[in-house]
Amino acid sequence: MKIPLIDNDPYLEAYRGIIQNRISDIRNKKQDLIQDHVSLSDFANGHHYFGLHKTKQGWICREWAPNATAIIFISESTGWIDSGSEFHFTNIGKGIWELYLNSNFLKHQDKYKLLVRWNGGEAHRLPIWINRVVQDEHSKTFNAQVWSPANPFIWQHPSPTKLPDETILIYEAHVGMSSEEGKVNNFRNFADSLIPKIASLGYNVIQLMAIQEHPYYGSFGYHVSNFFAMSSRFGTPEDLKYLIDSAHGEGISVIMDIVHSHAVKNTLEGPGLFDGQPGMYFHTDERRDHPAWDSLCFDYSRNETLHFLLSNCKYWLEEYHFDGFRFDGITSMLFYDHGLGKSFSSYDQYFDSGVDTDAVIYLGLANELIREVNPNAITIAEDMSGMPGLSVKINEGGIGFSHRLAMGIPDFWIKYIKEKSDESWNINEIFHELTNRRQDEKTISYTESHDQALVGDKTIIFRLADNEMYTSMAVNSNSLIIDRAIALHKLIRLITLTSSGGGYLNFMGNEFGHPEWIDFPREGNAWSYQYARRQWSLAESRDLKYLSLNKFDSAMIHFWRQNPHLATLAPRIIHGNESDQVLAFERGEYLFIFNFNPGNSFSDYGIPCEGADYEFILNTDRKEFSGHERINESIVLESFPLKQSDHEYQLMIYLPNRTAFVLKKMQTPSIRSIK
């Protein structure tokens, strides 16, 4: 059996049997799930059957609760008590409970809960399949809410179509903290104020965090309670649709952070003990509790769990027109020990008995389902282990994601900034770390995400500038610390993007060097919103250097977006002088030249190239980027043959310290002699 994953990596030959079994296991489980259904997409329609739905005859509500002895509908209208048999669900078999209500009993925005009884107990519960949950301002408890507006949202724009090899340029964002004011921002304000900014910067994908409902705001959305409900603290379902539709109108795709790796432990809001027993969707043994996250772990061996999670994927694609997902916590899912404390230094660890085969099967099925619903969907694996084949097609030996995150790159940059003096930065090591990826898998590179911006950590600009961020970012301020910080901020981001292989990601505000960390309201900070916001005005002030970083990021992103073919070409290093700290590599018709040297500028520096003229496309030393304007970009750079050779050429170029250039080949000149 030909398996491209193995053909591209001979070291995987030793695991051929396991990889073949993985392909077969996914196929077999798919057939097991489909049975009488037409397709996997047809199977994943639980959200159309379960939950509360309006029909021509009235309302119908269904829940799966195999351990329940009774389920009662309670609401504001019933006084939040069991008010009669007409509100009692009927057990129709296979653990499914069903209730019909008159059309005039419920109206839009009514609140309700379920009273679930089982042998030995009872408790209030929120419906597991509910698509709208709201929090009471006074009691802080959550209730299910009827959502049936008289004027449902009407979509205006189709989803953008991404070319198969197009680089995705992701703007990672959190709606709640996207306002400059100390408050929870909402979907419509984000759409009206932030989407135009994102579009002007050139990003073509927005990745939204914290969309699924979560009881604790400070969890960043990663402790999900209601998997089919969008977070009501940011607005209504119509508001979220407005945001996504607005992005589509700008040609921007929208993906969401989807959390299928674990669930919140809360029993009122979450699904962990819905019918009094722990085993509906989760493990019941020692694997139930995640040791690091204080949350519940799904049991992917159960068909009911697969039905729930696959339906959840389809729901967000279908109902909200999301263009794909970033799957959170893949490493935790893939390994029985969640990858905690592992170095992953051997291929054996990717294929031994510590791998959760059931989770591998689920992720493969999720990717297959998503492609059935939307063949152009983006699916990104957030994996720290480096498991081979994550973003390889299933029939080629992989798990089916379209992309994977290069999670080691931010750690690499942090280590360099913290532990190495500028003089000891090794440009060949930098290039290796940035390009050391599996060539058959699309990888999204990034210098920092929300993880590095959280309180307790530091962004790159914060590590480089520290407290001078607050005192020396004025245009007329002279600071060697700020000069260094701005120069390296540009070089680090440019080399990370231009060496990437499939995508690039930035967290909102980091593009202009946002000066403060993220700290959500919590008891430890007196429930303050001071650091759960973004100060956009800093990047708009002509008096501050944040504006120049913003301009550079826009120029960098627009350049890459205008050249989508570059991502299909592997970067080829053509010069790497460790003592000079000068690096040059080429992709297609472009040369990328970096001088990381902190003190030395070089005149008439020779860079190998093709026999052609070159023009400047991007220069980090421009004044508009807070550079020192040491380069005359109007000149055409001529290549010259090396001595005693008519076939090898070089550019003689001035390289100021801590600068980088993007050059484009113009034409093939006549043979020139060395002057």
C-alpha positions in Angstrom: 0.0 0.0 0.0 1.5 3.3 -1.1 1.4 5.9 1.7 2.7 9.3 0.8 3.4 10.3 4.4 5.9 7.5 4.6 7.3 8.1 1.1 8.1 11.6 2.2 9.8 10.5 5.4 11.6 7.2 5.3 12.0 7.2 9.1 8.3 6.5 9.3 8.7 3.1 7.5 9.2 1.4 10.8 5.7 2.5 11.8 4.0 1.5 8.5 1.7 -1.0 10.2 0.5 1.6 12.7 -0.1 4.2 10.1 -2.0 1.7 7.9 -4.1 0.8 10.9 -4.8 4.5 11.5 -6.2 4.9 8.0 -8.3 1.7 8.4 -9.5 2.7 11.9 -10.8 6.1 10.7 -12.5 4.4 7.7 -14.1 1.7 9.8 -15.4 4.1 12.5 -16.9 6.2 9.7 -18.8 3.3 8.4 -19.8 2.3 11.9 -21.3 5.8 12.5 -22.9 6.2 9.1 -24.8 2.9 8.8 -28.3 4.0 7.7 -27.2 7.6 7.1 -26.2 8.9 3.7 -22.9 10.4 4.8 -20.9 11.5 7.8 -22.5 14.9 7.4 -25.9 13.3 7.6 -24.9 11.5 10.7 -23.7 14.8 12.4 -27.1 16.3 12.6 -27.7 16.0 16.3 -28.2 19.8 16.6 -31.2 19.5 14.3 -32.8 16.8 16.4 -31.8 17.6 20.0 -32.4 20.8 21.8 -35.3 23.2 21.5 -36.9 23.7 18.1 -39.9 25.6 16.8 -42.3 23.7 14.5 -45.6 24.4 12.8 -47.4 22.8 15.7 -45.5 24.4 18.5 -42.2 23.7 20.3 -40.3 20.4 20.6 -37.5 19.8 23.0 -35.3 16.7 23.1 -32.4 15.6 25.2 -30.3 12.4 25.6 -30.1 11.4 29.2 -29.9 7.6 29.6 -29.6 7.6 33.4 -32.5 10.0 34.0 -35.8 8.9 35.6 -37.5 12.1 34.8 -36.9 15.5 33.1 -39.1 18.5 33.8 -39.2 21.8 31.9 -39.1 24.7 34.3 -39.1 28.4 33.4 -40.1 31.9 34.5 -43.7 30.9 33.5 -43.7 27.9 35.8 -42.2 29.8 38.7 -39.0 27.7 38.3 -40.7 24.7 39.8 -42.3 21.4 38.7 -45.7 22.8 37.8 -47.4 19.8 36.3 -47.3 16.7 34.1 -47.6 18.8 30.9 -44.1 19.9 31.4 -42.7 16.4 32.0 -40.6 14.9 29.2 -41.5 11.5 27.8 -38.8 8.8 27.5 -39.1 7.6 23.9 -36.4 5.0 24.2 -32.6 4.7 23.8 -32.2 7.3 26.6 -33.9 10.0 24.5 -36.4 12.3 26.2 -39.0 14.4 24.4 -41.4 17.2 25.2 -44.0 19.1 23.1 -45.1 22.6 24.2 -47.8 24.8 22.7 -46.7 27.5 20.4 -48.0 30.3 22.6 -46.3 29.0 25.8 -42.8 30.1 24.8 -41.7 33.3 23.2 -38.5 34.8 22.0 -36.0 35.4 24.9 -37.9 33.5 27.5 -35.6 31.8 30.0 -35.8 28.2 31.2 -33.9 25.3 32.7 -34.4 21.5 33.1 -35.0 19.7 36.4 -33.4 16.3 35.9 -34.1 13.4 38.3 -32.3 10.2 38.6 -32.2 7.4 41.2 -30.9 9.0 44.3 -31.0 12.6 43.3 -32.1 15.6 41.2 -30.7 18.9 40.1 -31.2 21.9 37.8 -29.4 21.5 34.5 -29.1 23.5 31.3 -30.0 21.6 28.1 -26.8 20.1 26.6 -27.8 21.0 23.1 -29.0 24.5 23.9 -27.9 27.2 21.4 -28.5 30.2 23.7 -27.5 30.8 27.3 -27.5 34.0 29.3 -26.2 34.9 32.7 -28.4 36.6 35.3 -26.8 40.0 36.3 -27.7 39.6 40.0 -27.5 35.9 40.8 -24.7 35.2 38.2 -26.4 31.9 37.4 -26.9 30.9 33.8 -30.2 30.1 32.1 -31.2 28.7 28.8 -32.9 31.2 26.6 -35.4 30.8 23.7 -33.9 32.4 20.6 -36.5 32.8 17.9 -36.3 36.4 16.5 -39.1 37.7 14.3 -36.5 38.9 11.8 -33.7 36.3 11.6 -30.4 37.5 10.2 -30.1 37.6 6.4 -26.6 36.8 5.0 -25.3 39.4 2.5 -21.9 38.0 1.6 -20.6 34.5 0.5 -17.6 33.0 2.2 -14.3 34.0 0.5 -12.7 31.3 -1.6 -9.2 30.5 -0.7 -6.8 29.2 -3.3 -5.4 25.8 -2.5 -1.9 27.0 -2.0 -2.7 30.5 -0.7 -1.0 31.6 2.5 -3.4 32.2 5.3 -2.5 35.4 7.2 -4.3 35.0 10.6 -5.3 37.8 12.9 -6.0 36.1 16.2 -8.6 38.1 18.2 -10.7 38.1 21.4 -13.9 40.1 20.9 -14.4 40.9 24.6 -11.0 42.6 25.1 -10.9 44.3 21.7 -12.2 47.7 23.0 -10.0 50.5 24.1 -12.4 51.1 27.0 -12.2 49.0 30.1 -15.3 46.8 29.3 -16.4 43.7 27.6 -16.7 44.6 23.9 -19.4 43.1 21.7 -19.6 41.5 18.2 -21.1 44.6 16.4 -18.5 47.0 17.8 -15.8 44.6 16.8 -17.2 44.3 13.3 -17.6 48.0 12.8 -14.3 49.1 14.3 -11.9 46.2 14.1 -12.6 44.5 10.8 -11.7 47.6 8.8 -8.4 47.8 10.7 -7.7 44.1 10.0 -8.6 44.5 6.4 -6.3 47.5 6.0 -3.4 45.6 7.6 -3.9 42.9 4.9 -4.8 39.8 7.0 -7.1 37.4 5.2 -8.3 35.3 8.1 -9.7 36.2 11.5 -9.4 33.6 14.3 -11.9 34.3 17.0 -11.3 33.1 20.5 -13.8 32.4 23.3 -16.8 32.0 21.1 -18.3 28.9 22.8 -20.1 29.8 26.1 -17.9 29.7 29.1 -18.9 30.6 32.7 -15.6 32.2 33.7 -14.6 35.1 31.5 -10.9 34.9 32.6 -10.6 31.3 31.2 -10.0 33.0 27.7 -12.9 30.7 26.5 -11.1 27.5 27.1 -13.4 26.1 29.8 -16.5 25.6 27.7 -19.8 24.8 29.3 -22.3 25.0 26.4 -20.8 23.8 23.2 -23.6 24.9 20.9 -24.1 28.4 22.4 -22.1 31.4 21.5 -20.9 33.5 24.4 -23.8 35.8 25.3 -21.5 38.3 27.0 -20.5 39.5 23.5 -24.0 39.8 22.1 -26.6 37.8 20.3 -26.5 35.2 17.6 -27.5 37.8 15.1 -24.6 40.0 16.2 -22.1 37.2 15.7 -23.5 36.5 12.2 -23.2 40.2 11.5 -19.5 40.1 12.4 -18.8 37.1 10.2 -20.8 38.5 7.3 -18.9 41.8 7.6 -15.6 40.0 7.5 -16.8 38.0 4.4 -17.7 41.3 2.8 -14.0 42.4 3.2 -12.8 39.1 1.7 -11.7 37.8 5.1 -12.4 34.3 6.2 -13.4 33.7 9.9 -12.4 30.6 11.9 -13.0 29.9 15.5 -11.1 28.4 18.3 -13.0 25.2 18.9 -12.5 23.4 22.2 -13.1 19.6 21.9 -10.2 18.6 24.1 -12.0 19.1 27.5 -15.0 20.7 29.2 -15.7 22.7 32.3 -16.5 20.9 35.5 -19.5 23.1 36.4 -22.5 20.9 36.8 -25.4 23.4 36.4 -24.0 24.7 33.1 -21.8 21.9 31.8 -22.6 18.4 30.5 -20.4 16.5 33.0 -23.2 15.2 35.3 -26.2 16.0 33.2 -28.2 12.9 34.2 -26.4 12.2 37.5 -23.8 9.8 36.1 -20.4 10.8 34.8 -20.2 8.6 31.7 -22.4 10.2 29.1 -19.6 11.8 27.1 -16.6 11.6 29.5 -14.3 9.1 31.0 -15.4 7.5 34.3 -12.0 6.4 35.5 -8.8 8.2 36.4 -8.8 9.7 32.9 -11.9 11.8 33.6 -10.0 14.7 35.3 -7.4 16.7 33.4 -4.5 17.0 35.8 -3.3 20.4 34.5 -6.5 22.1 33.4 -9.0 21.2 36.2 -11.5 20.1 33.6 -13.2 17.0 32.2 -11.8 14.8 29.4 -14.0 13.4 26.7 -14.2 9.7 26.0 -13.6 9.5 22.2 -14.3 5.8 22.2 -18.0 6.4 22.7 -20.2 6.9 19.6 -22.4 9.2 21.5 -19.4 11.5 22.2 -18.5 11.4 18.5 -22.1 12.3 17.6 -22.0 15.2 20.0 -18.7 16.6 18.9 -19.1 16.1 15.1 -22.5 17.7 15.3 -20.9 20.6 17.1 -18.4 21.0 14.2 -21.2 21.0 11.6 -23.4 23.4 13.7 -20.8 26.2 13.7 -20.1 25.8 10.0 -23.8 25.6 9.1 -25.4 28.1 11.5 -22.8 30.8 11.6 -20.9 30.3 8.3 -17.5 29.9 10.1 -14.9 29.0 7.5 -13.1 26.5 9.7 -11.5 25.9 13.1 -8.3 26.0 15.1 -8.6 22.9 17.2 -7.4 23.7 20.7 -5.3 21.3 22.9 -4.6 18.6 20.2 -1.6 17.3 22.2 -3.7 16.8 25.2 -6.1 14.7 23.1 -3.5 12.6 21.3 -1.7 11.2 24.3 -3.0 9.4 27.4 -0.6 11.5 29.5 -1.7 14.7 27.6 1.9 15.2 26.6 2.7 16.7 30.0 6.4 16.8 30.7 7.3 15.0 27.4 10.2 16.1 25.3 9.0 14.1 22.2 12.6 13.4 21.2 11.8 10.0 19.5 9.4 9.0 16.7 8.5 6.0 19.0 6.5 8.4 21.2 4.2 9.2 18.3 3.2 5.6 17.7 3.5 3.7 21.0 0.9 2.6 23.4 0.7 6.1 24.9 -1.2 7.4 21.9 -5.0 7.7 22.3 -6.1 6.0 19.1 -9.7 7.0 19.8 -8.8 10.6 19.8 -6.8 10.2 16.6 -9.9 8.6 15.0 -12.1 11.5 16.2 -9.8 14.1 14.8 -9.6 12.3 11.5 -13.4 12.1 11.3 -13.8 15.7 12.3 -11.6 16.8 9.4 -13.5 14.5 7.0 -16.8 15.9 8.2 -15.7 19.5 7.9 -14.5 18.9 4.3 -17.9 17.3 3.5 -19.7 20.5 4.7 -17.1 22.9 3.3 -14.4 21.6 1.0 -12.5 24.8 1.4 -12.6 24.9 5.2 -9.4 25.7 7.2 -8.6 23.3 10.0 -5.6 24.0 12.2 -4.0 21.7 14.7 -2.6 23.3 17.9 -0.1 20.6 18.7 3.1 20.9 20.7 4.3 17.3 20.2 5.2 17.5 16.5 3.3 14.4 15.6 3.9 13.5 11.9 1.0 13.6 9.6 -1.4 16.0 11.4 -1.8 18.1 8.3 -1.6 15.3 5.8 -4.8 13.9 4.1 -6.2 10.8 5.8 -5.8 8.6 2.7 -2.1 9.7 2.5 -1.5 8.5 6.1 -2.3 11.7 8.0 -5.1 13.0 10.2 -6.5 15.5 7.8 -5.9 19.0 9.1 -5.1 21.7 6.5 -2.5 23.3 8.7 -0.5 22.9 11.9 0.9 25.5 14.2 4.7 25.9 14.5 4.5 26.2 18.3 8.2 25.9 18.9 9.0 29.2 17.1 7.7 31.6 19.9 9.6 29.6 22.5 12.7 29.8 20.3 12.5 33.6 20.1 11.8 33.9 23.8 14.9 31.8 24.5 17.1 33.9 22.2 15.9 37.2 23.7 16.2 36.0 27.3 19.4 34.0 27.2 21.6 35.2 24.3 23.4 38.5 23.9 22.8 40.2 20.6 26.4 39.4 19.5 25.8 35.7 19.9 22.7 35.3 17.8 23.5 32.6 15.3 21.8 33.4 12.0 22.2 29.8 10.7 20.5 28.4 13.8 17.7 31.0 13.4 17.1 30.0 9.8 17.1 26.3 10.8 14.6 26.7 13.6 12.3 28.7 11.4 12.4 26.3 8.4 12.7 23.0 10.3 9.3 21.7 9.4 7.8 18.8 7.6 7.8 19.8 3.9 4.6 17.8 3.2 2.6 19.7 5.8 1.4 23.3 5.8 2.7 25.0 8.9 1.6 28.3 10.4 4.5 30.3 11.8 4.3 33.0 14.4 6.4 35.0 16.7 3.8 35.2 19.5 0.2 34.5 20.1 -2.2 35.3 23.0 -0.2 32.9 25.1 2.9 35.1 25.1 0.7 38.2 25.8 -0.8 36.9 29.0 0.1 38.3 32.4 3.0 36.2 33.8 4.6 36.1 30.3 5.9 38.9 28.1 5.5 39.8 24.4 8.6 40.3 22.3 8.4 44.1 22.4 8.0 44.0 26.2 11.0 41.8 26.6 13.1 44.1 24.4 12.0 47.4 25.7 10.7 46.8 29.2 9.7 49.9 31.1 10.9 52.2 28.3 7.8 51.3 26.5 6.0 53.8 28.8 8.6 56.6 28.7 10.5 56.6 25.4 8.1 55.7 22.5 7.6 59.3 21.5 8.8 60.1 18.0 11.1 62.8 19.3 12.5 60.6 22.1 16.0 59.2 21.7 16.6 55.8 23.3 19.1 53.1 22.3 16.9 50.5 24.1 13.8 51.5 22.0 15.9 51.7 18.8 17.0 48.1 19.4 13.6 46.9 20.4 11.9 48.4 17.3 14.6 47.1 14.9 14.5 43.6 16.3 10.7 43.6 16.5 10.7 44.2 12.7 13.5 41.7 11.8 12.0 38.9 13.9 8.5 39.3 12.4 9.8 39.7 8.9 12.1 36.6 8.9 9.4 34.5 10.6 6.8 35.4 8.0 9.1 35.2 4.9 10.5 31.8 5.9 7.0 30.4 6.7 5.5 27.5 4.9 1.7 27.9 4.6 0.6 30.6 7.0 1.4 33.2 9.6 -0.4 34.3 12.7 -0.5 37.5 14.8 -2.4 38.3 18.0 -4.3 41.5 17.9 -2.3 44.5 19.0 1.1 42.7 18.8 1.5 44.0 15.3 2.2 47.5 16.7 3.9 46.4 19.9 1.1 46.8 22.3 2.7 47.8 25.6 0.7 45.9 28.2 0.0 42.3 29.0 -3.5 40.7 29.1 -5.0 40.2 32.5 -8.8 39.4 32.7 -10.9 40.7 35.5 -10.4 38.4 38.5 -10.3 38.6 42.3 -6.6 39.1 42.3 -6.8 42.4 40.4 -10.0 43.6 42.0 -12.0 42.6 38.9 -10.3 45.2 36.8 -10.6 45.6 33.0 -7.5 47.7 32.9 -5.5 45.1 31.1 -8.3 43.3 29.3 -8.4 45.8 26.5 -6.4 47.0 23.5 -5.1 50.6 23.2 -5.6 51.1 19.5 -5.0 54.9 19.8 -1.3 54.2 20.4 -1.0 52.9 16.8 -2.9 55.9 15.4 -0.9 58.7 17.1 1.7 60.5 14.8 3.6 61.4 18.0 4.3 57.7 18.9 6.5 55.1 17.4 3.7 52.5 17.7 2.4 53.9 14.4 5.6 53.1 12.6 5.4 49.4 13.8 1.8 49.3 12.6 2.8 50.6 9.2 5.6 48.1 8.9 3.4 45.2 9.8 0.9 46.3 7.1 3.6 46.7 4.5 5.0 43.2 5.4 1.6 41.5 5.3 0.5 43.2 2.1 3.7 42.2 0.4 3.3 38.5 1.4 -0.4 38.5 0.5 0.3 39.9 -3.0 2.7 37.1 -3.7 0.8 33.9 -2.7 3.0 31.7 -4.8 6.0 32.2 -2.5 4.5 29.9 0.1 4.7 27.0 -2.3 8.5 27.6 -2.8 10.9 26.4 -0.1 13.2 29.1 1.1 16.8 28.4 -0.1 19.6 29.9 2.0 22.3 31.5 -0.2 24.4 33.2 2.4 24.9 32.7 6.1 27.9 34.3 7.7 27.8 33.6 11.4 30.6 36.1 12.3 29.0 38.9 10.4 25.5 37.8 11.5 24.3 38.3 7.9 21.7 35.9 6.4 20.2 35.8 2.9 17.8 33.4 1.3 15.7 33.4 -1.8 12.2 32.3 -2.7 11.2 32.7 -6.3 12.2 36.1 -7.7 12.8 37.6 -4.3 15.9 37.9 -2.1 15.5 38.3 1.6 18.6 39.8 3.3 19.0 40.2 7.1 21.8 41.9 9.0 21.3 40.9 12.7 24.6 42.4 13.7 24.0 44.9 16.6 26.9 47.2 15.8 28.4 46.6 12.4 27.2 48.0 9.1 28.8 46.6 5.9 29.6 48.5 2.8 29.7 46.7 -0.6 28.7 43.5 1.1 28.6 40.6 -1.4 25.4 38.5 -1.6 25.3 35.6 -4.1 22.4 36.0 -6.6 21.3 35.3 -10.1 22.6 37.4 -12.9 19.9 40.1 -12.8 19.1 43.6 -11.6 17.2 43.9 -8.3 14.9 46.6 -6.9 13.9 47.3 -3.3 10.5 46.1 -2.3 10.7 46.4 1.5 13.3 48.0 3.8 13.0 47.9 7.6 15.2 51.0 7.8 12.7 53.4 6.3 11.9 56.5 8.3 8.2 55.7 8.2 9.1 52.4 10.1 11.1 54.3 12.7 14.3 53.4 10.8 17.3 55.6 10.2 16.8 56.1 6.4 20.3 54.9 5.5 19.4 53.3 2.2 18.7 54.9 -1.2 15.9 52.7 -2.5 15.7 54.5 -5.8 18.8 52.9 -7.1 18.7 49.7 -9.1 21.0 47.0 -7.6 23.2 45.5 -10.3 24.6 42.0 -10.0 28.1 41.3 -11.1 29.9 38.1 -12.0 32.2 36.7 -9.4 35.9 36.9 -10.4 37.0 34.2 -12.8 33.4 33.1 -13.5 30.8 34.2 -16.0 28.0 32.1 -14.4 28.0 33.1 -10.7 26.9 36.5 -9.6 26.7 38.7 -6.5 25.2 41.9 -5.4 27.4 44.5 -3.7 25.1 46.1 -1.2 25.3 48.4 1.8 23.9 46.6 4.9 23.3 48.8 7.9 23.2 47.1 11.3 19.9 45.5 12.4 18.2 46.0 9.1 16.5 43.7 6.5 15.6 44.1 2.9 13.3 42.4 0.4 14.6 42.6 -3.1 13.0 41.6 -6.4 14.7 40.4 -9.5 14.0 42.7 -12.4 15.6 41.4 -15.5 18.6 39.6 -16.9 21.4 42.1 -17.7 24.3 41.9 -20.0 27.5 40.5 -18.5 29.2 43.1 -16.4 32.8 43.2 -15.2 33.9 43.7 -11.7 34.6 47.4 -11.1 
